[in-house]
């Protein structure tokens, strides 16, 4: 596949016609922990805070996530203690 088409292959975001909702593919990047996680088919009705709690909540997060992201969890007071940044992908014309 030519350069520039990788994002198209990975993109599983779609519109669900029955519920009239967008289902997003989200890639969570944690650069300080040198790790990332991908969630597929996330409803547009869910808040970013509720989605991040799966990874960063001190008591409710999955133990595997907690071990890798312990530096974030110590400081996580959702939503005040975490900055969420969005990245726009480069477009090849």
Biopython code that builds the backbone (N, CA, C, O; Angstrom):
import numpy as np
from Bio.PDB.StructureBuilder import StructureBuilder

atoms = [
    (1, "UNK", "N", (0.853, -1.171, 0.000)),
    (1, "UNK", "CA", (0.000, 0.000, 0.000)),
    (1, "UNK", "C", (0.905, 1.243, 0.000)),
    (1, "UNK", "O", (1.880, 1.281, 0.750)),
    (2, "UNK", "N", (0.607, 2.251, -0.818)),
    (2, "UNK", "CA", (1.434, 3.457, -0.890)),
    (2, "UNK", "C", (1.447, 4.246, 0.419)),
    (2, "UNK", "O", (0.541, 4.135, 1.245)),
    (3, "UNK", "N", (2.517, 5.057, 0.583)),
    (3, "UNK", "CA", (2.641, 5.911, 1.753)),
    (3, "UNK", "C", (1.440, 6.849, 1.812)),
    (3, "UNK", "O", (1.004, 7.374, 0.787)),
    (4, "UNK", "N", (0.911, 7.055, 3.010)),
    (4, "UNK", "CA", (-0.231, 7.951, 3.180)),
    (4, "UNK", "C", (-1.556, 7.235, 3.323)),
    (4, "UNK", "O", (-2.556, 7.859, 3.681)),
    (5, "UNK", "N", (-1.589, 5.933, 3.049)),
    (5, "UNK", "CA", (-2.828, 5.188, 3.129)),
    (5, "UNK", "C", (-2.956, 4.373, 4.412)),
    (5, "UNK", "O", (-3.978, 3.719, 4.621)),
    (6, "UNK", "N", (-1.951, 4.396, 5.267)),
    (6, "UNK", "CA", (-1.979, 3.615, 6.496)),
    (6, "UNK", "C", (-3.134, 4.037, 7.405)),
    (6, "UNK", "O", (-3.810, 3.188, 7.986)),
    (7, "UNK", "N", (-3.359, 5.343, 7.527)),
    (7, "UNK", "CA", (-4.449, 5.823, 8.388)),
    (7, "UNK", "C", (-5.799, 5.331, 7.872)),
    (7, "UNK", "O", (-6.686, 5.016, 8.665)),
    (8, "UNK", "N", (-5.957, 5.265, 6.581)),
    (8, "UNK", "CA", (-7.212, 4.775, 5.999)),
    (8, "UNK", "C", (-7.443, 3.308, 6.358)),
    (8, "UNK", "O", (-8.575, 2.907, 6.626)),
    (9, "UNK", "N", (-6.394, 2.520, 6.364)),
    (9, "UNK", "CA", (-6.516, 1.113, 6.733)),
    (9, "UNK", "C", (-6.903, 0.939, 8.193)),
    (9, "UNK", "O", (-7.696, 0.060, 8.530)),
    (10, "UNK", "N", (-6.347, 1.776, 9.056)),
    (10, "UNK", "CA", (-6.591, 1.657, 10.494)),
    (10, "UNK", "C", (-7.916, 2.267, 10.930)),
    (10, "UNK", "O", (-8.432, 1.921, 11.993)),
    (11, "UNK", "N", (-8.469, 3.160, 10.138)),
    (11, "UNK", "CA", (-9.679, 3.880, 10.534)),
    (11, "UNK", "C", (-10.892, 2.961, 10.496)),
    (11, "UNK", "O", (-11.286, 2.481, 9.433)),
    (12, "UNK", "N", (-11.481, 2.721, 11.670)),
    (12, "UNK", "CA", (-12.697, 1.914, 11.751)),
    (12, "UNK", "C", (-13.882, 2.748, 12.217)),
    (12, "UNK", "O", (-14.929, 2.199, 12.559)),
    (13, "UNK", "N", (-13.728, 4.067, 12.235)),
    (13, "UNK", "CA", (-14.843, 4.945, 12.600)),
    (13, "UNK", "C", (-15.934, 4.806, 11.542)),
    (13, "UNK", "O", (-15.652, 4.661, 10.352)),
    (14, "UNK", "N", (-17.180, 4.852, 11.997)),
    (14, "UNK", "CA", (-18.280, 4.694, 11.047)),
    (14, "UNK", "C", (-19.549, 5.349, 11.591)),
    (14, "UNK", "O", (-19.626, 5.715, 12.764)),
    (15, "UNK", "N", (-20.524, 5.485, 10.726)),
    (15, "UNK", "CA", (-21.829, 6.011, 11.115)),
    (15, "UNK", "C", (-22.788, 4.839, 11.223)),
    (15, "UNK", "O", (-22.942, 4.062, 10.281)),
    (16, "UNK", "N", (-23.434, 4.714, 12.384)),
    (16, "UNK", "CA", (-24.400, 3.639, 12.616)),
    (16, "UNK", "C", (-25.780, 4.179, 12.254)),
    (16, "UNK", "O", (-26.336, 5.002, 12.982)),
    (17, "UNK", "N", (-26.333, 3.721, 11.134)),
    (17, "UNK", "CA", (-27.574, 4.287, 10.605)),
    (17, "UNK", "C", (-28.777, 4.015, 11.509)),
    (17, "UNK", "O", (-29.667, 4.859, 11.608)),
    (18, "UNK", "N", (-28.824, 2.881, 12.155)),
    (18, "UNK", "CA", (-29.973, 2.533, 12.990)),
    (18, "UNK", "C", (-30.100, 3.482, 14.192)),
    (18, "UNK", "O", (-31.198, 3.930, 14.522)),
    (19, "UNK", "N", (-28.971, 3.780, 14.836)),
    (19, "UNK", "CA", (-28.996, 4.665, 16.003)),
    (19, "UNK", "C", (-28.666, 6.115, 15.651)),
    (19, "UNK", "O", (-28.766, 7.006, 16.494)),
    (20, "UNK", "N", (-28.266, 6.345, 14.380)),
    (20, "UNK", "CA", (-27.885, 7.673, 13.906)),
    (20, "UNK", "C", (-26.775, 8.280, 14.768)),
    (20, "UNK", "O", (-26.843, 9.438, 15.179)),
    (21, "UNK", "N", (-25.768, 7.474, 15.024)),
    (21, "UNK", "CA", (-24.642, 7.905, 15.860)),
    (21, "UNK", "C", (-23.329, 7.526, 15.190)),
    (21, "UNK", "O", (-23.250, 6.546, 14.449)),
    (22, "UNK", "N", (-22.308, 8.319, 15.465)),
    (22, "UNK", "CA", (-20.971, 8.017, 14.973)),
    (22, "UNK", "C", (-20.266, 7.124, 15.986)),
    (22, "UNK", "O", (-20.300, 7.383, 17.189)),
    (23, "UNK", "N", (-19.640, 6.087, 15.492)),
    (23, "UNK", "CA", (-18.834, 5.197, 16.328)),
    (23, "UNK", "C", (-17.382, 5.441, 15.947)),
    (23, "UNK", "O", (-16.976, 5.191, 14.812)),
    (24, "UNK", "N", (-16.609, 5.932, 16.902)),
    (24, "UNK", "CA", (-15.244, 6.367, 16.652)),
    (24, "UNK", "C", (-14.228, 5.296, 16.980)),
    (24, "UNK", "O", (-14.461, 4.436, 17.830)),
    (25, "UNK", "N", (-13.104, 5.356, 16.300)),
    (25, "UNK", "CA", (-11.913, 4.594, 16.672)),
    (25, "UNK", "C", (-10.995, 5.597, 17.354)),
    (25, "UNK", "O", (-10.634, 6.616, 16.764)),
    (26, "UNK", "N", (-10.620, 5.313, 18.587)),
    (26, "UNK", "CA", (-9.785, 6.237, 19.361)),
    (26, "UNK", "C", (-8.460, 5.569, 19.682)),
    (26, "UNK", "O", (-8.414, 4.436, 20.161)),
    (27, "UNK", "N", (-7.390, 6.291, 19.410)),
    (27, "UNK", "CA", (-6.060, 5.820, 19.768)),
    (27, "UNK", "C", (-5.560, 6.719, 20.885)),
    (27, "UNK", "O", (-5.311, 7.907, 20.677)),
    (28, "UNK", "N", (-5.416, 6.141, 22.078)),
    (28, "UNK", "CA", (-4.923, 6.869, 23.243)),
    (28, "UNK", "C", (-3.408, 6.759, 23.271)),
    (28, "UNK", "O", (-2.868, 5.654, 23.333)),
    (29, "UNK", "N", (-2.725, 7.879, 23.226)),
    (29, "UNK", "CA", (-1.259, 7.911, 23.275)),
    (29, "UNK", "C", (-0.831, 8.400, 24.653)),
    (29, "UNK", "O", (-1.304, 9.435, 25.122)),
    (30, "UNK", "N", (0.057, 7.661, 25.296)),
    (30, "UNK", "CA", (0.640, 8.055, 26.573)),
    (30, "UNK", "C", (2.154, 8.094, 26.374)),
    (30, "UNK", "O", (2.846, 7.132, 26.708)),
    (31, "UNK", "N", (2.684, 9.218, 25.824)),
    (31, "UNK", "CA", (4.094, 9.266, 25.449)),
    (31, "UNK", "C", (5.061, 9.097, 26.616)),
    (31, "UNK", "O", (6.119, 8.492, 26.443)),
    (32, "UNK", "N", (4.733, 9.608, 27.786)),
    (32, "UNK", "CA", (5.644, 9.459, 28.930)),
    (32, "UNK", "C", (5.737, 8.008, 29.376)),
    (32, "UNK", "O", (6.755, 7.598, 29.936)),
    (33, "UNK", "N", (4.700, 7.234, 29.140)),
    (33, "UNK", "CA", (4.715, 5.808, 29.495)),
    (33, "UNK", "C", (5.137, 4.945, 28.307)),
    (33, "UNK", "O", (5.234, 3.723, 28.421)),
    (34, "UNK", "N", (5.388, 5.593, 27.165)),
    (34, "UNK", "CA", (5.811, 4.904, 25.953)),
    (34, "UNK", "C", (4.833, 3.793, 25.571)),
    (34, "UNK", "O", (5.244, 2.675, 25.258)),
    (35, "UNK", "N", (3.544, 4.108, 25.600)),
    (35, "UNK", "CA", (2.524, 3.119, 25.276)),
    (35, "UNK", "C", (1.318, 3.796, 24.632)),
    (35, "UNK", "O", (1.137, 5.009, 24.742)),
    (36, "UNK", "N", (0.507, 3.001, 23.968)),
    (36, "UNK", "CA", (-0.750, 3.489, 23.418)),
    (36, "UNK", "C", (-1.779, 2.353, 23.450)),
    (36, "UNK", "O", (-1.429, 1.174, 23.480)),
    (37, "UNK", "N", (-3.047, 2.742, 23.442)),
    (37, "UNK", "CA", (-4.152, 1.795, 23.431)),
    (37, "UNK", "C", (-5.150, 2.245, 22.378)),
    (37, "UNK", "O", (-5.285, 3.440, 22.114)),
    (38, "UNK", "N", (-5.847, 1.290, 21.778)),
    (38, "UNK", "CA", (-6.824, 1.593, 20.738)),
    (38, "UNK", "C", (-8.177, 1.044, 21.174)),
    (38, "UNK", "O", (-8.289, -0.094, 21.629)),
    (39, "UNK", "N", (-9.196, 1.878, 21.023)),
    (39, "UNK", "CA", (-10.568, 1.445, 21.274)),
    (39, "UNK", "C", (-11.344, 1.603, 19.981)),
    (39, "UNK", "O", (-11.263, 2.644, 19.329)),
    (40, "UNK", "N", (-12.094, 0.583, 19.608)),
    (40, "UNK", "CA", (-12.896, 0.634, 18.394)),
    (40, "UNK", "C", (-14.371, 0.781, 18.746)),
    (40, "UNK", "O", (-14.828, 0.316, 19.790)),
    (41, "UNK", "N", (-15.092, 1.429, 17.860)),
    (41, "UNK", "CA", (-16.546, 1.585, 17.963)),
    (41, "UNK", "C", (-16.981, 2.224, 19.281)),
    (41, "UNK", "O", (-17.826, 1.683, 19.995)),
    (42, "UNK", "N", (-16.401, 3.368, 19.590)),
    (42, "UNK", "CA", (-16.768, 4.124, 20.781)),
    (42, "UNK", "C", (-17.873, 5.102, 20.395)),
    (42, "UNK", "O", (-17.715, 5.884, 19.458)),
    (43, "UNK", "N", (-18.967, 5.058, 21.101)),
    (43, "UNK", "CA", (-20.101, 5.916, 20.794)),
    (43, "UNK", "C", (-19.772, 7.389, 21.016)),
    (43, "UNK", "O", (-19.074, 7.753, 21.963)),
    (44, "UNK", "N", (-20.293, 8.225, 20.118)),
    (44, "UNK", "CA", (-20.063, 9.659, 20.237)),
    (44, "UNK", "C", (-20.742, 10.250, 21.476)),
    (44, "UNK", "O", (-20.438, 11.378, 21.863)),
    (45, "UNK", "N", (-21.639, 9.517, 22.092)),
    (45, "UNK", "CA", (-22.344, 10.025, 23.267)),
    (45, "UNK", "C", (-21.525, 9.897, 24.554)),
    (45, "UNK", "O", (-21.884, 10.486, 25.574)),
    (46, "UNK", "N", (-20.438, 9.138, 24.517)),
    (46, "UNK", "CA", (-19.603, 8.975, 25.717)),
    (46, "UNK", "C", (-18.665, 10.163, 25.877)),
    (46, "UNK", "O", (-18.144, 10.694, 24.896)),
    (47, "UNK", "N", (-18.459, 10.568, 27.114)),
    (47, "UNK", "CA", (-17.548, 11.690, 27.381)),
    (47, "UNK", "C", (-16.104, 11.191, 27.429)),
    (47, "UNK", "O", (-15.847, 10.017, 27.696)),
    (48, "UNK", "N", (-15.178, 12.094, 27.168)),
    (48, "UNK", "CA", (-13.761, 11.746, 27.227)),
    (48, "UNK", "C", (-13.384, 11.327, 28.644)),
    (48, "UNK", "O", (-12.580, 10.416, 28.840)),
    (49, "UNK", "N", (-13.969, 11.999, 29.622)),
    (49, "UNK", "CA", (-13.687, 11.652, 31.016)),
    (49, "UNK", "C", (-14.067, 10.202, 31.308)),
    (49, "UNK", "O", (-13.283, 9.467, 31.909)),
    (50, "UNK", "N", (-15.251, 9.788, 30.893)),
    (50, "UNK", "CA", (-15.680, 8.412, 31.173)),
    (50, "UNK", "C", (-14.810, 7.399, 30.435)),
    (50, "UNK", "O", (-14.565, 6.306, 30.945)),
    (51, "UNK", "N", (-14.347, 7.750, 29.249)),
    (51, "UNK", "CA", (-13.475, 6.841, 28.503)),
    (51, "UNK", "C", (-12.100, 6.723, 29.154)),
    (51, "UNK", "O", (-11.532, 5.632, 29.204)),
    (52, "UNK", "N", (-11.563, 7.829, 29.652)),
    (52, "UNK", "CA", (-10.243, 7.803, 30.287)),
    (52, "UNK", "C", (-10.252, 7.108, 31.642)),
    (52, "UNK", "O", (-9.214, 6.617, 32.085)),
    (53, "UNK", "N", (-11.392, 7.057, 32.303)),
    (53, "UNK", "CA", (-11.462, 6.393, 33.603)),
    (53, "UNK", "C", (-11.084, 4.915, 33.500)),
    (53, "UNK", "O", (-10.581, 4.331, 34.459)),
    (54, "UNK", "N", (-11.327, 4.319, 32.342)),
    (54, "UNK", "CA", (-10.946, 2.921, 32.111)),
    (54, "UNK", "C", (-9.441, 2.730, 32.298)),
    (54, "UNK", "O", (-8.994, 1.656, 32.702)),
    (55, "UNK", "N", (-8.672, 3.754, 32.008)),
    (55, "UNK", "CA", (-7.217, 3.680, 32.084)),
    (55, "UNK", "C", (-6.629, 4.358, 33.318)),
    (55, "UNK", "O", (-5.609, 3.911, 33.844)),
    (56, "UNK", "N", (-7.265, 5.433, 33.783)),
    (56, "UNK", "CA", (-6.630, 6.278, 34.787)),
    (56, "UNK", "C", (-7.307, 6.347, 36.145)),
    (56, "UNK", "O", (-6.783, 6.994, 37.051)),
    (57, "UNK", "N", (-8.435, 5.711, 36.311)),
    (57, "UNK", "CA", (-9.124, 5.788, 37.601)),
    (57, "UNK", "C", (-8.323, 5.003, 38.646)),
    (57, "UNK", "O", (-7.963, 3.852, 38.400)),
    (58, "UNK", "N", (-8.040, 5.604, 39.806)),
    (58, "UNK", "CA", (-7.186, 4.946, 40.817)),
    (58, "UNK", "C", (-7.704, 3.599, 41.316)),
    (58, "UNK", "O", (-6.904, 2.726, 41.652)),
    (59, "UNK", "N", (-9.020, 3.409, 41.373)),
    (59, "UNK", "CA", (-9.547, 2.147, 41.911)),
    (59, "UNK", "C", (-10.276, 1.297, 40.870)),
    (59, "UNK", "O", (-10.335, 0.076, 41.018)),
    (60, "UNK", "N", (-10.829, 1.905, 39.828)),
    (60, "UNK", "CA", (-11.657, 1.165, 38.873)),
    (60, "UNK", "C", (-10.909, 0.761, 37.603)),
    (60, "UNK", "O", (-11.436, -0.021, 36.812)),
    (61, "UNK", "N", (-9.714, 1.267, 37.392)),
    (61, "UNK", "CA", (-8.969, 0.963, 36.167)),
    (61, "UNK", "C", (-8.478, -0.482, 36.161)),
    (61, "UNK", "O", (-8.227, -1.072, 37.212)),
    (62, "UNK", "N", (-8.348, -1.029, 34.981)),
    (62, "UNK", "CA", (-7.815, -2.377, 34.793)),
    (62, "UNK", "C", (-6.398, -2.440, 35.364)),
    (62, "UNK", "O", (-5.606, -1.532, 35.114)),
    (63, "UNK", "N", (-6.054, -3.486, 36.124)),
    (63, "UNK", "CA", (-4.714, -3.578, 36.735)),
    (63, "UNK", "C", (-3.557, -3.506, 35.736)),
    (63, "UNK", "O", (-2.503, -2.955, 36.054)),
    (64, "UNK", "N", (-3.739, -4.051, 34.542)),
    (64, "UNK", "CA", (-2.681, -3.989, 33.529)),
    (64, "UNK", "C", (-2.439, -2.537, 33.110)),
    (64, "UNK", "O", (-1.294, -2.103, 32.988)),
    (65, "UNK", "N", (-3.522, -1.795, 32.891)),
    (65, "UNK", "CA", (-3.395, -0.385, 32.530)),
    (65, "UNK", "C", (-2.780, 0.400, 33.681)),
    (65, "UNK", "O", (-1.922, 1.258, 33.470)),
    (66, "UNK", "N", (-3.223, 0.103, 34.895)),
    (66, "UNK", "CA", (-2.713, 0.828, 36.066)),
    (66, "UNK", "C", (-1.215, 0.663, 36.227)),
    (66, "UNK", "O", (-0.525, 1.613, 36.593)),
    (67, "UNK", "N", (-0.703, -0.529, 35.959)),
    (67, "UNK", "CA", (0.732, -0.761, 36.103)),
    (67, "UNK", "C", (1.519, 0.070, 35.104)),
    (67, "UNK", "O", (2.513, 0.700, 35.465)),
    (68, "UNK", "N", (1.086, 0.075, 33.859)),
    (68, "UNK", "CA", (1.797, 0.832, 32.817)),
    (68, "UNK", "C", (1.647, 2.330, 32.991)),
    (68, "UNK", "O", (2.560, 3.087, 32.659)),
    (69, "UNK", "N", (0.514, 2.767, 33.504)),
    (69, "UNK", "CA", (0.211, 4.197, 33.564)),
    (69, "UNK", "C", (0.251, 4.749, 34.983)),
    (69, "UNK", "O", (-0.382, 5.767, 35.263)),
    (70, "UNK", "N", (0.977, 4.100, 35.878)),
    (70, "UNK", "CA", (0.970, 4.504, 37.284)),
    (70, "UNK", "C", (1.406, 5.951, 37.495)),
    (70, "UNK", "O", (0.935, 6.597, 38.431)),
    (71, "UNK", "N", (2.282, 6.469, 36.659)),
    (71, "UNK", "CA", (2.690, 7.875, 36.764)),
    (71, "UNK", "C", (1.551, 8.829, 36.492)),
    (71, "UNK", "O", (1.512, 9.924, 37.054)),
    (72, "UNK", "N", (0.632, 8.436, 35.647)),
    (72, "UNK", "CA", (-0.532, 9.261, 35.346)),
    (72, "UNK", "C", (-1.584, 9.132, 36.436)),
    (72, "UNK", "O", (-2.240, 10.112, 36.790)),
    (73, "UNK", "N", (-1.748, 7.926, 36.969)),
    (73, "UNK", "CA", (-2.807, 7.668, 37.947)),
    (73, "UNK", "C", (-2.558, 8.423, 39.243)),
    (73, "UNK", "O", (-3.511, 8.893, 39.866)),
    (74, "UNK", "N", (-1.316, 8.553, 39.663)),
    (74, "UNK", "CA", (-0.992, 9.282, 40.892)),
    (74, "UNK", "C", (-1.481, 10.721, 40.798)),
    (74, "UNK", "O", (-1.979, 11.283, 41.773)),
    (75, "UNK", "N", (-1.335, 11.315, 39.610)),
    (75, "UNK", "CA", (-1.715, 12.704, 39.414)),
    (75, "UNK", "C", (-3.115, 12.885, 38.848)),
    (75, "UNK", "O", (-3.568, 14.016, 38.676)),
    (76, "UNK", "N", (-3.799, 11.804, 38.560)),
    (76, "UNK", "CA", (-5.095, 11.909, 37.884)),
    (76, "UNK", "C", (-6.210, 12.255, 38.860)),
    (76, "UNK", "O", (-6.572, 11.465, 39.732)),
    (77, "UNK", "N", (-6.731, 13.433, 38.690)),
    (77, "UNK", "CA", (-7.961, 13.837, 39.358)),
    (77, "UNK", "C", (-8.892, 14.245, 38.226)),
    (77, "UNK", "O", (-9.092, 15.428, 37.949)),
    (78, "UNK", "N", (-9.444, 13.244, 37.591)),
    (78, "UNK", "CA", (-10.243, 13.496, 36.390)),
    (78, "UNK", "C", (-11.376, 14.456, 36.684)),
    (78, "UNK", "O", (-12.049, 14.272, 37.698)),
    (79, "UNK", "N", (-11.634, 15.458, 35.876)),
    (79, "UNK", "CA", (-10.897, 15.831, 34.682)),
    (79, "UNK", "C", (-9.801, 16.860, 34.945)),
    (79, "UNK", "O", (-9.075, 17.207, 34.014)),
    (80, "UNK", "N", (-9.648, 17.368, 36.177)),
    (80, "UNK", "CA", (-8.752, 18.483, 36.443)),
    (80, "UNK", "C", (-7.272, 18.132, 36.315)),
    (80, "UNK", "O", (-6.486, 18.982, 35.895)),
    (81, "UNK", "N", (-6.868, 16.925, 36.657)),
    (81, "UNK", "CA", (-5.453, 16.589, 36.702)),
    (81, "UNK", "C", (-4.872, 16.064, 35.402)),
    (81, "UNK", "O", (-3.687, 15.733, 35.355)),
    (82, "UNK", "N", (-5.674, 15.978, 34.338)),
    (82, "UNK", "CA", (-5.201, 15.400, 33.086)),
    (82, "UNK", "C", (-5.501, 16.357, 31.940)),
    (82, "UNK", "O", (-6.605, 16.893, 31.840)),
    (83, "UNK", "N", (-4.513, 16.567, 31.078)),
    (83, "UNK", "CA", (-4.724, 17.339, 29.862)),
    (83, "UNK", "C", (-4.944, 16.370, 28.717)),
    (83, "UNK", "O", (-4.206, 15.396, 28.568)),
    (84, "UNK", "N", (-5.946, 16.634, 27.919)),
    (84, "UNK", "CA", (-6.233, 15.810, 26.755)),
    (84, "UNK", "C", (-5.978, 16.647, 25.513)),
    (84, "UNK", "O", (-6.581, 17.704, 25.333)),
    (85, "UNK", "N", (-5.088, 16.173, 24.664)),
    (85, "UNK", "CA", (-4.746, 16.886, 23.439)),
    (85, "UNK", "C", (-5.169, 16.043, 22.243)),
    (85, "UNK", "O", (-5.053, 14.818, 22.260)),
    (86, "UNK", "N", (-5.657, 16.710, 21.214)),
    (86, "UNK", "CA", (-6.049, 16.011, 19.995)),
    (86, "UNK", "C", (-5.034, 16.310, 18.903)),
    (86, "UNK", "O", (-4.498, 17.416, 18.828)),
    (87, "UNK", "N", (-4.776, 15.332, 18.070)),
    (87, "UNK", "CA", (-3.785, 15.469, 17.012)),
    (87, "UNK", "C", (-4.477, 15.322, 15.661)),
    (87, "UNK", "O", (-5.236, 14.377, 15.447)),
    (88, "UNK", "N", (-4.215, 16.252, 14.758)),
    (88, "UNK", "CA", (-4.735, 16.141, 13.399)),
    (88, "UNK", "C", (-3.723, 15.387, 12.550)),
    (88, "UNK", "O", (-2.536, 15.714, 12.547)),
    (89, "UNK", "N", (-4.181, 14.409, 11.852)),
    (89, "UNK", "CA", (-3.303, 13.609, 11.004)),
    (89, "UNK", "C", (-2.903, 14.404, 9.761)),
    (89, "UNK", "O", (-3.669, 15.227, 9.260)),
    (90, "UNK", "N", (-1.701, 14.146, 9.280)),
    (90, "UNK", "CA", (-1.237, 14.796, 8.048)),
    (90, "UNK", "C", (-2.029, 14.250, 6.863)),
    (90, "UNK", "O", (-2.357, 13.065, 6.805)),
    (91, "UNK", "N", (-2.326, 15.137, 5.930)),
    (91, "UNK", "CA", (-3.026, 14.713, 4.724)),
    (91, "UNK", "C", (-2.050, 14.702, 3.564)),
    (91, "UNK", "O", (-1.277, 15.641, 3.374)),
    (92, "UNK", "N", (-2.095, 13.640, 2.801)),
    (92, "UNK", "CA", (-1.275, 13.538, 1.605)),
    (92, "UNK", "C", (-2.170, 13.877, 0.420)),
    (92, "UNK", "O", (-3.207, 13.249, 0.204)),
    (93, "UNK", "N", (-1.758, 14.861, -0.327)),
    (93, "UNK", "CA", (-2.582, 15.306, -1.471)),
    (93, "UNK", "C", (-1.999, 14.813, -2.764)),
    (93, "UNK", "O", (-2.548, 15.083, -3.832)),
]
sb = StructureBuilder()
sb.init_structure("model")
sb.init_model(0)
sb.init_chain("A")
sb.init_seg("    ")
for serial, (resi, resn, name, xyz) in enumerate(atoms, 1):
    if name == "N":
        sb.init_residue(resn, " ", resi, " ")
    sb.init_atom(name, np.array(xyz, "f"), 0.0, 1.0, " ", f" {name:<3s}", serial, name[0])
structure = sb.get_structure()
